[in-house]
Amino acid sequence: MKKFIPLSLVLVTLLVASCSDDKDATPSNTDLIAKSWVISKYEIEVGGQVVDYTDEEMTACEGDNVVTLTKDGKYTQTVGTNTCNGDETEESGTWSFKNNEKTLSLSSSNDSRDFTISVLNATTLRLLVDEISYDTNGDGVNDSKVPLYAVLAVK
């Protein structure tokens, strides 16, 4: 009987240890990106500094749209209640990673777009969406192209 109790303790310890490893597993990029997202802000990078560019770039109707990416490679964009006078439409299609999961590719029946992923974690998705002309020296003349990022938050 004494030999049975220590063996039981060893088995319980192994079981608990194996369960704790499951919790600590690093989620895959698919697990991280397969969520519903909303654009929370826009940013540009100027001279190595991140500048909030939301007021200049984001329209009122954009902030309530929801983009949902699913683990099976499908996506939908649902238009919120603010539709910019009906100019926005619902969209659906497929998504995939490219370039060793550093690029998000979206394809629908009428469009295909690739976005460089700058940040992907449990709560934030930051995508390079464009390069824009910007006045980097303050003289009132757009003299340089700078990257424009959309920062999305989990809905």
N, C-alpha and C positions, 0 to 999 in steps of 0.2 A: 504494500500500500504506500509506503514511503517513496518508492521509486516512481509511482504513478503521478503523484502530486508535482514533483519537479518537471516531469515530462509535460504535464499539462501547462505549467507556467511557461515553459519554453515555447510550446505551440501558440499560446496566447500572445506572447511577446513577438513572435515572428509574424503573426497575423496583424497585429497593431502596426508593426514596423512596415509591413508591405502596404498597408492602407495609407500610411502617412506619405509614402513615396508618390502615390497617385495624386495627392493634393498638391504636391510641390512640382509637378510636371509643368514644363514651360509650354504655354499654348502655342499652337501653330499660327502662322499668319492668316490662314483661312479661318481659324477659330476667332482670331482678333477682328478680322474685317467683316465677318458674316453677322451683321447687326443692322439696325436702323440708325441712320445718320442725318443730322441737320447741319447746314452751314452756320457756324457760329461767328466767323469773322474772316476777313481777308488780310493778308500781310504781304509786304514787299521786303526785299533785302537790299539795302543800300550801303555800300562800303562795309559790308560785314555786320551791319546792324539790322535787326528786325524792326520794321515800322508797321504799326497798325494802319491799314488802308481800307477799313470797313466802310467808313463814311463816304469815301470816294467811289467805291466799287459796288457795294451791296445794295440791291434794290429792295424795297419794302416787301415785295411779293416773294422774294427768294428765301427769306428767313424762316418761312413756315412750311417749305417743301421738305419732304422726307424721302431719302434714298435708302432703300433696303436691299442689302446684298445677302444672298442665302448661300449656305454651304454647297449646294448643288450647282453653283455657277450661274444663277439667275439674279436679275436685279429689276427693281421697279422704282420709278420716281413718282411719288404721289404729290399732286399740287395741293397746297394748303388753301385756306379760305380766302386769302388775299391773292387774286389771280392776275394782277396787273392788267385790268380791263379785258380779261379773257385771252391774253396773248400766250399764256402758258398752257402746255398740254401734258397729260400723263405720258409716261414713257416706260417701256419694259424691254428687256433683252437679256443678253448674257454678259458675264464678266469673267475675267481670267487674270492671272498673274503672268507677266513676261519678265525677261531679264533678271532671272534668279529672284523673283518676287519683289523686284524694286520698281516695277511698273504695273499699274492697274489699267487694264484694257476693258472698255465698255463697248458693246456692240448692240445696236438695235436694228430694226428693219430699214431705217433711213439714215443711220449715222454710225460712225466708229471713231472712238477717241481713246488715246493713251495718255495717262497721267503719271508722272514720276512721283513715287511715294517718298516723302521727306520724313514723315513720322507716322508710325502705326503702333499704337499700344491699346490697352483695354478701354480707354476713354477718348482717344484723339486720333483722327486721321487727317494728315496735312499733305495736300496734293499740289504739285506745281501745275498750274492751269494755263499760264500764259507768260509772255514777256511783254512788258509795257514800256512806253517811253516815259522818262521821268527827268525832272530837273535836279540833278545831283549836286550842283554848285550854288543854287539859290539865285541865279541871274534871271529867272523867268522863262528860260528856254529849255525845252526838253532836250537834253544832251546825251542821254544814255538809255540803254535798254536794261531793265531790272526784272528779276523774276517775281511773278505774282502767285501767291499761294492761297488756296481755299483751305480753311481750317474747319473741319467738321467735328462735331461732338456727338456722342451717343445720345439718341433720343430717349 
